[in-house]
Amino acid sequence: MKILVIGGTGHVGSFLVPKLLKNGHDVYVGTRGGTKLRDETTFNGAKFITVNSSEVESLTVLRKERFDVVIEFPGSAKLVWDVLADTVSHFIACGSLWMFGYPKIVPTPEISFEKCFVKSYERRFDEIQIMLLESGNGKAVFTAIMPPNICGPGKIPLDQYGGRDIAFHKQMALGETVYIPDGPECLIGPCDAEDIAELFFLAVENRVASAGQIFNVGSEYSLTTSEFIRAYARIYGVEIPIEKISWERYINEINTSKVAWWHLYAPMLPDLGKAKKLLGYRPRYTPEETMKRAVDWMKQEGLL
């Protein structure tokens, strides 16, 4: 099949494109340019197209290509859909588990609980609903895939305060005290980018089963906040003291960014039942394994 992967040089795309090429697909990588590939040899055979997925003019020139499948990672899926959906057979967009709002059920199924506090995610989830309604009605069939926290080699992993700050990782590597909110602990679910790429690949290979569906993707289990820190302690080979403090003090003194502390507040344990049943998805890496893969990558890159 002729496949366009917009954002194919990104974290998940860098694992997906080689899978598609290995399976004999004609792969086009849509990129704005400038992204350095982790391993250029894995992209041998891919064709590169300069495209800005947030600009109609840039997308319109792609209509003549008549792709079988379009996969969109950057977050402009609705615009790409509006321009290309009547020229392709299958459209797959990347969302986020956060788009369902604060989960009231764990494991969390593919249903909306409330509006996400991140406005861009709220807007994109509304757009996903529109594309699902339009799926197959004179346009491509539509699939959305919702990852939790993306981890693994190629990107700084989630740190102890819910961000991706290399300075905080250096603090953990030195065994400095980590402060976490008191009370019931959250569930943190790092998922390897390679596993996420696998579900995108399975959706491509199983168009009928994935048509008109939203799929969660993730690891088999999640870690409590304390165990998340202890996993880093084992990876860094140090003792990391954990001190629990009140939520009020935590969000006012230690971690004032809601986008960051939400990782330690909203449980992240996706229900993988649909992906397993319809597409045969089975994650390869545990949360601890993908965290170690990410730390090993940081060391190889000289970040630590």
N, C-alpha and C positions, 0 to 999 in steps of 0.2 A: 504494500500500500504506500501511497504517497502521503507523507505525514509532515506537518509543520509543527514544530515545538517552539512557541514563543517564550523566550526566557530560558532556552535550552542550555545556556552556559551557566545557569545558576546552580544552587546547591543540589536540589532534587534533579534538575535537568541534566546535570553532569553525570548522574547515574542512569537516568532514563534513556538518553540518546544512545549510549553504547548498547543497551539492551535491545533497542529497536533495530539498530544497525546489525547486530549479531543475528537477529531473526529475519534478516533479508529485506527490511523495509527501506524505501527510498526516503531518507530523512533530510528535511530542511530545518535549519536552526535559525529562528528569528531572533535577532539581537540588535541592540543599539550600538554595539561595538565597544571594545575596551576591556571586556572581562577576560581575565587570564584563566585559561583552563588548567585544572589540576594535572591532567595528563592528556596532551594533545593527540597522542597515538590512539586513544580510545575513540576519538571522533573521526578517524580515518574513514572516508567515504561519505561523510556528511557534507551537505551544501549549506553555505551560510548566506542569509538574506538580511540586509539591514532594514529594520522596521521599528517604528515607534508605535507601540500598541495603544497609545493614548491619543493618536492623531489619525483622523479619518483619511486624510490624503495619503498618509503612509500605508494605511491598510488597503485602500482601494486598489492600489496597483497589484495587490496579491490576488484579486478576484480571478484574473485570467489563468492562474496556476491550477485551479480546480483540484484542491487537495482532497484526499479521502478523509483525513482526520486532521483536526486542529486542536492542539493542546495549549492552554494559556496559563502561565504562571504569575506574571507580574501583578495582576489585580484589575485589569481593564477588560474583563471577559465580556461584559455586556456590549461595549462598543465594538469589540472584535466580532461578537455574535451578530450585531446589527449589520455589519458590513459584509461578513463572509458566510453567514449561516445558510444562505440559499445556494451556496456554491459547493458545500462540503456535505459529507454523509454523517460524520460523527464529530461532535464538539465536546471537549473535556476541559473543565475549569478547576482550578485549585482554590479551595476556600480555607476555612479554619474551624476547628472545633469550637473556638470562642464565639463563632457566629450564632450558636444556639443559645447564647446567654448563660447566666449562672445555672449550672446543671442541678436539677432537683432529683435526678436519678443517677446512680452509678451501679454498673457501667452505664454510660450515657448513650442512648439511642439517637438516631438521626431525626430528632424532632426539635422544634423551637420551644424554649421555655419562657424566654423574655427577650426584650431588645438588648443587644450587646452594647455596653457603655462606650465602646470604640465606634465612633460614628461612621468611619470608613467601612468597618466590618458590617455594621447595621445596613448601610446602603448596599453593599455587595451581596448580602444575604437576600435582601429584597429583590435584587436583580436576578439572583439564582432562581427565585420563585417564578419570576416572569419567564425565564428561559426554560424552566421545566414545563410551564404551561404551553409554551410555543413548540416544545420538542416534537419533531416529527410532523408538524402541521405545515407542510410545504418548506420546511427547513430541516437542518441536521437534527439527528437525535442528540439529546443533551445528557451529560453526566457531570456530577460535581463530586469531588473528593476532598474530604475534610481532615487534614492532619492535626495532631496536637502539637506539642513542642518539638520542632525539628532539630535533630542532633546528628552526630557522626562527623567524619572527616570532611573538611571543606568550609567549616564555619565555627566561630567561637561558640561553645555550648553555653547553655543556661548557667549562670553563676548562682551563688548562694542567696542573692537578693533579687533574683528574677529578671536580671538583665543579661547582657553579653559583654561584660566589661573584663578585659584581660587583667586589669589591676586587681579586681576581686579574686580572680583565679590565682594570682600570685600570692595574695594574702592566705588563701587556703593552702597553697603549696608550702607556705612557711608555718602552717599550723596555728594561725591566728584565730581567736575566738569568733564564732559566728552567732549572731543574734537572730532568733526566730520568734514568731508570735506565739504567745501562750494560748492554751486551750486545745480543742481538737485539731489534730494536724491535717494538713491538706494532702492530696494525692498528686504527685508530680509525675508526668508521663513522657519522658524523652523517647522519641522514636527516631530510628536511624533513617537518614535520607535515602539510603539504598532500599529499605523496606517500603518507604513511601513510593519510590520510583517503581517498585514491583507492582503495586496496586494500579498505578497508572498504566503500566504495561499490560496487566491482566484485563483492564477495561478496554484497551485497544484491541486485544486479541479476542474479546468476548462482547462484541458490540450489542448483540441481541439481549444478553443478560444484563448489560449495564445501561441500556437505553432508558432514559427518563428516571434515573436513580441518583440518590445521594448516598455516598458510601463514607463511613468513618474509616480511618486508617490509624494504626498505632502499634505499640508493643503489646505483648500478651498481658502485662500487668504494669502497675504504677508503683511508685515509692512514696512512703510518707516523707514529710519534710526532713525529719531527723535522719531517716535512712538514706535520703538523697545526699545529705551532708556526709554521712558515714561512708557512703560509696565513694565520694571524692577523697575522703581520708585514706581509704584503701588504695585508690588509684595513685594518689600523690605520695603514699608511704609515710604519712604523718598522723599524729593525733590532732583532731580538730575539736576543741572544746565547743560545746553548744550551750548557749544561755537563753532561756525563755524569758521574754518580757511581755508586758501587756500590749494589746493591739493598739491602744491609744498612743503609747510611747513609741511603738514600732513605726506607725505610719506618720508620726509627727517629728520623730527625731532620727530614726535609723533609715527608713525607706519611704520617702515622701512621694514617689512616683506610683500612681495607681496602676499604670500599665505594667510596672515591674512587680509590685506586691500582689497583684491579682494572681500571679503564678503560684503564690503561697496561700491563696484564699479560695479560689475556685477549683474544685476537684477536677483532675484531668485523667479520666479513665474511660476511653471510648469503648462502646459496645461494638465488637468486630463481627458479630454474628452474620450480618447481611453480606459483608465482603467475603467471609469464609464460605457461606452457603452458595452464593450466586457466582462468585469468581474464583473460589479455591484459594483465597489469600491465607498465607501463613507467614507471620513475621519471622525473620531469621535471627534478629538480635534482641537481647534483653536490654532493659534500660541501662544496667551497669555496663554491659558490653559496648553500647553505643557511646556512653559517656567516656569510656576509656579510649575508644577509637578517636573521639574528638580531641581528647587531651594529647594522645600520641601525635595527632596531626599538628596540634599547636607547637609541640616540641620540635617536630620535623621542620616546621616553618620558622623556628627561632622566636616564637612569640613568648615562650616561657624560658 
